[in-house]
Amino acid sequence: MSDDSGLDEMLDGFWPYRKTTESFRKVPAEPVERALILREIAEMAHKEDAQGDTGTVSGSLYCGDHDHYGFLGEVFNLFSHANVLQRDMYPSATKFEAEIIAMTSDLLHGTGVGVVTSGGSESLITALYSYREHARETRGVTRPNVVMPQTAHVALDKGAHWMGIEVRHAPLTEAYVADVDAMAALIDDQTIALVGSAANYAHGLIDPIEEIAALAKSHGIGMHVDGCLGGWLLPWVEKLGYAVPLWDFRVPGVTSISADTHKYGYALKGSSVLLYRSKDLRKNQYFTYPDWPGGLYLSPGLAGSRSGGIIASTYAAILATGESGYLAAADGIMKTATTITEGIRTQVPELEVIGDPTFLVAFKSVGDLDIYLVNDSLKDQGWRMNALQLPPALHFCITRPNTQDGTAERFIEALKLAVTYAQDKQGEPAKSGAMYGFGGTPQGNATLEVVMAGVLDAMHEVAPDSPAA
């Protein structure tokens, strides 16, 4: 293979439509036919949905029901053009938003105080902002820090980076959950809040929320529970009789919770709910400005204009699913997750399940088996897992598409083949693990940051021409 053909193949992998569709670098002189636009976009959508519909993808697609998506699309269409910032024109947004908050709060035993955001990252960053402002106003904190386990979602690190908040990462216990004693040692008079996850993204484990909340309360600071992933699933899992430790507002000391409706709430991307125990804490995220020539300005959070389509379709998703629908979905998810967990533990001795998972199963290798070689084989067999690092591992986040009959059993068989492949290829570099494990040192991190910045640049650029063109 020539250098040009190798580069061409790499470009095709990142921009797969560059040879089959026209790339626009400026506005076309004449309108493109709507039928042509729709046909081209539909082809992309069907092609990209194909793997997810088979039930072989970890996470990503939480519902998988295209009739449900179609219904939500109809609702979205009715309000897609509406700007909910203008409540005098679209007062329905107040009904939708308030009832989404109320239903989520009821699910998590809250007080009904919250906001709707564009997703988990905004919910986490907004909570962090509220705690920073609250600590500044009530305690005079000028050098804010937040204490959280290493597995807390990285969106918190992003928000802290933007807002000048020091992040203090606590190590994990041998069970891969937050080490509360280690967190206690990191608290000082500038700490604005503690964080725990229910469940964390990497390993699907629930931190000892009751202990963290008690620690926060003893220091007179807030405690945020990141329930973005599990917030709309764990309550139903508990109702089904599975053992779920307390993690929501039933725990004294928990002062805010984030829960993504666009995950196990089965709403469209992107919507999330950020709940507070009190209005006093919520008001810190509000922005009001009375002296602007454009009039009185008030905004509940980061966003200004927002499409009413997302809020309306999120409201519709919750009503259309109902308690019975959520319980049925949770039942299938937990049965699938349990089958996979037990299958790994009893049939694949070369792998070890991390901790005591619920709906997300993370696993690492035993001994020197390269888990990324295992991932290479799973990819070749049509399975898309999430690759982890520190330690090297994979996880399978179970969603509704994965609950299809026989999927769990087929995955265990694929895993066995993947382990055999990894044993046969031991010592060879894994295609899916080239960058994992490269960080952790100043030099390695610096190199990775350059590469990752390049990837982000590429995501915002039009597909290049072929090298030989």
C-alpha positions as CSV (number, residue, x, y, z in Angstrom):
1,M,0.0,0.0,0.0
2,S,1.4,3.4,-1.0
3,D,1.7,6.3,1.5
4,D,-1.1,8.1,-0.4
5,S,-3.4,5.1,-0.2
6,G,-2.8,4.7,3.5
7,L,-3.6,8.3,4.1
8,D,-6.6,8.1,1.9
9,E,-7.9,5.1,4.0
10,M,-7.3,7.1,7.2
11,L,-9.3,10.1,5.8
12,D,-12.1,7.8,4.7
13,G,-12.3,6.5,8.2
14,F,-12.8,9.9,9.7
15,W,-14.8,11.4,6.9
16,P,-16.7,8.4,5.4
17,Y,-19.0,10.5,3.2
18,R,-16.3,12.6,1.5
19,K,-16.4,10.5,-1.7
20,T,-20.1,9.8,-1.8
21,T,-21.6,13.2,-1.0
22,E,-20.8,16.8,-2.1
23,S,-18.8,18.8,0.5
24,F,-20.0,22.4,0.8
25,R,-17.5,25.1,1.7
26,K,-19.8,28.0,0.9
27,V,-23.5,28.6,0.6
28,P,-24.8,27.1,-2.7
29,A,-25.8,29.6,-5.3
30,E,-29.2,28.0,-5.7
31,P,-31.3,26.1,-3.2
32,V,-30.7,22.3,-3.1
33,E,-33.8,20.3,-3.7
34,R,-35.4,19.3,-0.4
35,A,-36.1,15.8,-1.6
36,L,-32.4,15.3,-2.4
37,I,-31.3,16.7,1.0
38,L,-33.8,14.4,2.8
39,R,-32.7,11.4,0.8
40,E,-29.1,11.9,1.5
41,I,-29.5,12.6,5.2
42,A,-31.8,9.6,5.5
43,E,-29.2,7.3,4.0
44,M,-26.7,8.5,6.5
45,A,-29.1,8.0,9.4
46,H,-30.1,4.5,8.4
47,K,-26.5,3.5,7.8
48,E,-25.3,4.9,11.2
49,D,-28.2,3.3,13.1
50,A,-27.6,-0.1,11.7
51,Q,-25.1,-1.4,14.3
52,G,-27.0,0.1,17.3
53,D,-30.2,-1.6,16.2
54,T,-28.5,-5.0,16.4
55,G,-28.0,-4.6,20.2
56,T,-24.2,-4.9,20.0
57,V,-23.4,-1.4,21.1
58,S,-22.5,-0.4,24.7
59,G,-24.5,2.7,25.9
60,S,-25.1,5.5,23.3
61,L,-28.6,4.4,22.3
62,Y,-30.7,4.1,25.4
63,C,-34.1,3.5,23.9
64,G,-33.7,2.0,20.5
65,D,-37.4,2.1,19.7
66,H,-37.8,3.9,16.3
67,D,-41.5,4.3,16.8
68,H,-40.8,6.1,20.0
69,Y,-38.2,8.3,18.2
70,G,-40.7,9.0,15.5
71,F,-43.4,10.1,18.0
72,L,-40.9,12.3,19.8
73,G,-39.9,13.8,16.4
74,E,-43.5,14.7,15.8
75,V,-43.7,16.5,19.2
76,F,-40.3,18.2,18.6
77,N,-41.5,19.4,15.2
78,L,-44.4,21.3,16.8
79,F,-42.0,23.4,18.9
80,S,-38.7,23.2,17.1
81,H,-38.9,26.8,16.1
82,A,-40.0,28.1,19.5
83,N,-37.6,30.0,21.7
84,V,-38.5,29.2,25.3
85,L,-36.7,32.3,26.5
86,Q,-39.8,34.1,25.3
87,R,-42.4,32.7,27.7
88,D,-45.0,35.3,26.8
89,M,-45.2,33.7,23.4
90,Y,-44.6,30.1,24.5
91,P,-46.1,29.6,28.0
92,S,-46.4,25.9,27.3
93,A,-42.7,25.7,28.1
94,T,-43.4,26.5,31.7
95,K,-45.8,23.6,31.9
96,F,-43.4,21.2,30.2
97,E,-40.3,22.3,32.1
98,A,-41.9,22.5,35.5
99,E,-43.6,19.1,35.2
100,I,-40.3,17.4,34.0
101,I,-38.6,18.8,37.1
102,A,-41.5,17.7,39.3
103,M,-41.6,14.2,37.9
104,T,-37.8,13.8,38.2
105,S,-37.9,15.2,41.7
106,D,-40.6,12.8,42.8
107,L,-38.6,9.9,41.4
108,L,-35.6,11.0,43.5
109,H,-37.5,12.0,46.6
110,G,-36.7,15.7,46.2
111,T,-38.4,18.9,47.0
112,G,-39.4,19.9,43.5
113,V,-36.6,22.4,43.0
114,G,-34.6,22.2,39.8
115,V,-33.9,23.2,36.2
116,V,-33.8,21.5,32.9
117,T,-30.4,21.7,31.1
118,S,-29.0,20.6,27.7
119,G,-27.3,17.5,29.1
120,G,-25.2,16.0,31.8
121,S,-22.2,18.2,31.3
122,E,-24.3,21.4,31.6
123,S,-26.0,20.0,34.7
124,L,-22.6,19.1,36.4
125,I,-20.9,22.4,35.4
126,T,-24.0,24.4,36.5
127,A,-24.0,22.7,39.9
128,L,-20.3,23.4,40.3
129,Y,-21.0,27.1,39.5
130,S,-23.8,27.2,42.1
131,Y,-21.6,25.8,44.8
132,R,-18.8,28.2,44.0
133,E,-21.1,31.2,44.1
134,H,-22.8,30.0,47.3
135,A,-19.4,29.5,49.0
136,R,-18.2,32.9,48.0
137,E,-21.3,34.7,49.2
138,T,-21.8,32.8,52.5
139,R,-18.3,31.9,53.5
140,G,-16.1,34.3,51.6
141,V,-14.3,31.5,49.7
142,T,-11.7,33.0,47.3
143,R,-9.7,29.9,46.4
144,P,-12.4,27.3,45.7
145,N,-11.8,23.6,45.5
146,V,-14.0,20.6,45.0
147,V,-13.3,17.1,46.3
148,M,-14.3,14.1,44.3
149,P,-13.2,10.5,43.5
150,Q,-11.0,9.8,40.5
151,T,-14.0,8.3,38.7
152,A,-16.2,11.4,38.9
153,H,-17.3,12.6,35.5
154,V,-14.7,14.6,33.6
155,A,-17.2,17.3,32.8
156,L,-16.6,18.4,36.4
157,D,-12.9,18.9,35.6
158,K,-13.9,20.8,32.5
159,G,-16.2,23.1,34.5
160,A,-13.6,23.6,37.2
161,H,-11.0,24.5,34.5
162,W,-13.3,27.1,33.1
163,M,-14.3,28.6,36.5
164,G,-10.9,28.6,38.3
165,I,-11.9,25.8,40.8
166,E,-9.2,23.5,42.0
167,V,-10.1,19.8,41.6
168,R,-8.9,17.5,44.3
169,H,-9.2,13.9,43.2
170,A,-9.4,11.2,45.9
171,P,-8.2,7.7,45.2
172,L,-10.6,4.7,45.1
173,T,-10.9,1.7,47.5
174,E,-10.1,-1.8,46.4
175,A,-13.8,-2.1,45.5
176,Y,-13.3,0.8,43.0
177,V,-15.6,3.2,44.8
178,A,-14.7,6.5,46.5
179,D,-12.4,6.3,49.4
180,V,-14.2,8.5,51.9
181,D,-11.3,8.8,54.4
182,A,-9.1,10.0,51.5
183,M,-11.8,12.6,50.6
184,A,-11.9,13.8,54.2
185,A,-8.2,14.4,54.1
186,L,-8.5,16.7,51.1
187,I,-11.2,19.0,52.6
188,D,-10.2,22.5,53.9
189,D,-11.8,25.8,54.5
190,Q,-11.9,26.6,50.8
191,T,-13.8,23.4,49.8
192,I,-17.1,24.3,48.2
193,A,-18.6,20.8,47.7
194,L,-18.0,17.0,47.6
195,V,-19.1,14.8,44.7
196,G,-20.2,11.2,44.4
197,S,-21.6,9.1,41.5
198,A,-24.6,6.9,41.1
199,A,-23.4,5.3,39.1
200,N,-20.0,6.4,37.7
201,Y,-19.4,6.2,34.0
202,A,-16.2,4.1,34.0
203,H,-17.2,1.1,36.1
204,G,-21.0,1.6,36.7
205,L,-20.5,1.6,40.5
206,I,-22.4,3.6,43.1
207,D,-20.1,5.5,45.5
208,P,-20.8,5.3,49.2
209,I,-23.2,8.3,49.0
210,E,-24.4,8.2,52.6
211,E,-20.9,8.4,53.9
212,I,-19.8,11.2,51.6
213,A,-23.0,13.1,52.4
214,A,-22.4,12.7,56.1
215,L,-18.9,14.0,55.6
216,A,-20.1,17.0,53.7
217,K,-22.7,17.8,56.3
218,S,-20.2,17.6,59.1
219,H,-18.2,20.3,57.3
220,G,-21.2,22.4,56.5
221,I,-20.7,22.1,52.7
222,G,-22.8,20.7,49.9
223,M,-22.8,17.3,48.3
224,H,-23.6,16.7,44.6
225,V,-24.6,13.3,43.4
226,D,-23.9,12.7,39.7
227,G,-26.9,10.6,38.8
228,C,-26.6,11.6,35.1
229,L,-26.2,8.0,34.1
230,G,-28.3,6.1,36.7
231,G,-30.7,8.7,37.8
232,W,-33.6,7.7,35.6
233,L,-32.9,3.9,36.0
234,L,-31.8,3.1,39.5
235,P,-35.2,4.1,41.1
236,W,-37.0,1.5,38.9
237,V,-34.3,-1.0,39.6
238,E,-34.9,-0.5,43.3
239,K,-38.7,-0.9,42.8
240,L,-38.0,-4.2,41.1
241,G,-36.4,-5.5,44.3
242,Y,-32.7,-5.3,43.4
243,A,-30.3,-4.1,46.1
244,V,-29.5,-0.4,45.5
245,P,-27.8,1.6,48.3
246,L,-29.5,4.9,49.2
247,W,-28.1,7.7,47.0
248,D,-30.9,10.2,46.4
249,F,-32.5,13.0,48.5
250,R,-33.5,10.4,51.1
251,V,-29.9,10.8,52.2
252,P,-29.4,13.8,54.6
253,G,-26.5,15.9,53.3
254,V,-27.2,15.4,49.6
255,T,-27.9,18.9,48.3
256,S,-28.1,18.4,44.6
257,I,-28.5,15.7,42.0
258,S,-28.2,15.6,38.2
259,A,-30.2,13.0,36.2
260,D,-30.2,12.8,32.4
261,T,-33.6,12.4,30.8
262,H,-31.9,11.8,27.5
263,K,-30.4,8.5,28.8
264,Y,-32.7,6.1,30.7
265,G,-35.5,8.7,30.6
266,Y,-35.7,7.8,26.8
267,A,-35.9,11.5,25.7
268,L,-34.1,12.9,22.7
269,K,-30.6,14.3,23.1
270,G,-30.0,16.6,24.8
271,S,-31.9,17.1,28.0
272,S,-31.0,16.6,31.7
273,V,-32.4,17.7,35.0
274,L,-30.5,19.4,37.8
275,L,-32.2,19.2,41.1
276,Y,-31.5,21.1,44.3
277,R,-32.6,20.5,47.8
278,S,-33.4,24.2,48.3
279,K,-34.3,27.3,46.2
280,D,-31.5,29.1,48.1
281,L,-28.9,27.0,46.4
282,R,-30.6,27.1,43.0
283,K,-30.7,30.9,42.9
284,N,-26.9,31.0,42.7
285,Q,-27.1,29.8,39.1
286,Y,-29.5,32.5,38.0
287,F,-28.3,35.5,36.0
288,T,-30.4,38.7,36.1
289,Y,-29.4,42.1,34.6
290,P,-31.7,45.1,35.0
291,D,-29.6,47.8,33.4
292,W,-29.3,46.6,29.8
293,P,-30.7,48.9,27.1
294,G,-32.3,45.9,25.5
295,G,-34.6,45.5,28.5
296,L,-34.7,43.4,31.7
297,Y,-32.7,40.3,31.2
298,L,-33.1,37.1,33.1
299,S,-31.7,33.6,32.4
300,P,-31.8,30.5,34.6
301,G,-28.4,29.2,33.4
302,L,-25.8,29.1,30.7
303,A,-28.1,29.0,27.7
304,G,-30.0,31.9,26.4
305,S,-32.3,30.9,23.5
306,R,-33.4,27.3,23.7
307,S,-35.6,25.3,21.3
308,G,-39.0,24.3,22.8
309,G,-38.8,21.1,20.8
310,I,-36.4,19.4,23.3
311,I,-38.5,20.4,26.3
312,A,-41.8,19.4,24.7
313,S,-40.4,16.0,23.5
314,T,-38.8,15.3,26.8
315,Y,-42.1,15.9,28.5
316,A,-43.8,13.6,26.0
317,A,-41.2,10.9,26.4
318,I,-41.8,10.6,30.1
319,L,-45.6,10.5,29.7
320,A,-45.5,8.1,26.8
321,T,-43.3,5.6,28.7
322,G,-45.0,5.8,32.1
323,E,-44.1,3.8,35.2
324,S,-45.0,0.5,33.7
325,G,-42.8,1.2,30.7
326,Y,-39.9,2.2,32.8
327,L,-40.2,-0.8,35.0
328,A,-40.4,-3.2,32.0
329,A,-37.3,-1.6,30.5
330,A,-35.4,-1.8,33.8
331,D,-36.4,-5.4,34.2
332,G,-34.9,-6.3,30.8
333,I,-31.8,-4.3,31.4
334,M,-31.1,-5.8,34.8
335,K,-31.7,-9.4,33.6
336,T,-29.3,-8.8,30.7
337,A,-26.7,-7.2,32.9
338,T,-26.9,-10.0,35.4
339,T,-26.5,-12.6,32.7
340,I,-23.4,-10.9,31.4
341,T,-21.9,-10.4,34.9
342,E,-22.4,-14.0,35.9
343,G,-21.3,-15.2,32.5
344,I,-18.0,-13.4,32.8
345,R,-17.5,-14.6,36.3
346,T,-18.3,-18.3,35.6
347,Q,-17.3,-18.8,32.0
348,V,-14.4,-16.4,31.2
349,P,-11.8,-16.9,34.0
350,E,-9.3,-14.7,32.1
351,L,-11.4,-11.7,32.8
352,E,-12.5,-10.1,36.1
353,V,-15.6,-8.0,36.7
354,I,-14.8,-4.7,38.4
355,G,-16.7,-4.2,41.7
356,D,-20.3,-5.1,42.1
357,P,-22.1,-3.6,39.1
358,T,-25.8,-3.0,38.4
359,F,-26.6,-2.1,34.8
360,L,-23.1,-1.3,33.6
361,V,-20.6,-4.1,33.6
362,A,-16.9,-3.2,33.5
363,F,-14.2,-5.9,33.3
364,K,-10.4,-6.1,33.1
365,S,-8.0,-8.9,32.4
366,V,-6.5,-11.2,34.9
367,G,-2.7,-11.5,34.5
368,D,-0.9,-10.1,31.5
369,L,-3.7,-10.6,28.9
370,D,-4.0,-7.4,26.8
371,I,-7.6,-6.2,27.3
372,Y,-7.3,-4.0,24.2
373,L,-6.5,-7.1,22.0
374,V,-9.8,-8.5,23.4
375,N,-11.4,-5.3,22.3
376,D,-9.9,-5.6,18.8
377,S,-11.6,-9.0,18.4
378,L,-14.9,-7.8,19.8
379,K,-14.8,-5.0,17.2
380,D,-14.1,-7.4,14.4
381,Q,-17.1,-9.5,15.6
382,G,-19.4,-6.4,15.5
383,W,-19.4,-5.4,19.2
384,R,-18.7,-1.8,20.2
385,M,-17.5,-1.6,23.8
386,N,-16.2,1.5,25.7
387,A,-12.5,1.3,26.3
388,L,-11.2,2.5,29.7
389,Q,-7.8,3.2,31.2
390,L,-6.3,3.4,34.7
391,P,-6.7,0.4,34.9
392,P,-7.0,-0.9,31.3
393,A,-10.5,-2.3,31.0
394,L,-13.7,-2.4,28.9
395,H,-17.3,-1.8,29.9
396,F,-20.7,-2.7,28.5
397,C,-23.4,-0.2,29.5
398,I,-26.6,-2.2,29.0
399,T,-29.5,-0.3,27.3
400,R,-32.8,-1.4,25.8
401,P,-31.4,-2.5,22.5
402,N,-29.1,-4.9,24.3
403,T,-32.1,-6.7,25.9
404,Q,-33.1,-8.5,22.7
405,D,-33.4,-12.2,23.2
406,G,-30.0,-14.0,23.2
407,T,-27.9,-10.9,23.1
408,A,-26.3,-11.5,26.5
409,E,-25.5,-15.1,25.6
410,R,-24.0,-14.1,22.2
411,F,-21.8,-11.5,23.9
412,I,-20.4,-14.1,26.3
413,E,-19.5,-16.4,23.4
414,A,-18.0,-13.4,21.5
415,L,-16.0,-12.6,24.6
416,K,-14.6,-16.2,24.8
417,L,-13.5,-15.9,21.2
418,A,-11.9,-12.5,21.9
419,V,-9.9,-13.9,24.8
420,T,-8.6,-16.7,22.6
421,Y,-7.6,-14.1,20.0
422,A,-5.8,-12.0,22.6
423,Q,-3.9,-15.0,23.8
424,D,-2.9,-15.9,20.3
425,K,-1.8,-12.2,19.6
426,Q,-0.1,-11.7,22.9
427,G,2.8,-9.2,22.6
428,E,1.4,-7.6,19.4
429,P,0.2,-4.0,19.7
430,A,-3.6,-3.7,19.9
431,K,-5.2,-1.5,17.3
432,S,-7.8,-0.2,19.8
433,G,-5.3,0.5,22.6
434,A,-2.6,2.5,21.0
435,M,-3.2,5.6,23.0
436,Y,-4.6,4.2,26.2
437,G,-2.0,4.0,29.0
438,F,0.1,6.5,27.2
439,G,-0.9,9.2,29.7
440,G,0.1,9.6,33.3
441,T,3.4,11.4,32.7
442,P,4.0,15.0,31.7
443,Q,5.5,13.9,28.4
444,G,2.8,11.4,27.6
445,N,0.0,13.8,28.5
446,A,1.5,16.6,26.5
447,T,1.7,14.3,23.4
448,L,-1.9,13.1,23.9
449,E,-3.2,16.6,24.3
450,V,-1.7,17.6,21.0
451,V,-3.2,14.5,19.3
452,M,-6.7,15.1,20.9
453,A,-6.7,18.7,20.0
454,G,-6.0,17.7,16.4
455,V,-9.0,15.3,16.5
456,L,-11.2,18.1,17.8
457,D,-9.9,20.4,15.0
458,A,-10.8,17.7,12.4
459,M,-14.3,17.4,13.8
460,H,-14.9,21.0,12.8
461,E,-13.4,21.0,9.3
462,V,-14.8,20.0,6.0
463,A,-13.6,16.7,4.6
464,P,-10.3,17.1,2.7
465,D,-9.8,16.0,-0.9
466,S,-8.0,12.7,-1.6
467,P,-4.2,13.0,-1.5
468,A,-3.9,12.2,-5.2
469,A,-6.6,14.7,-6.3
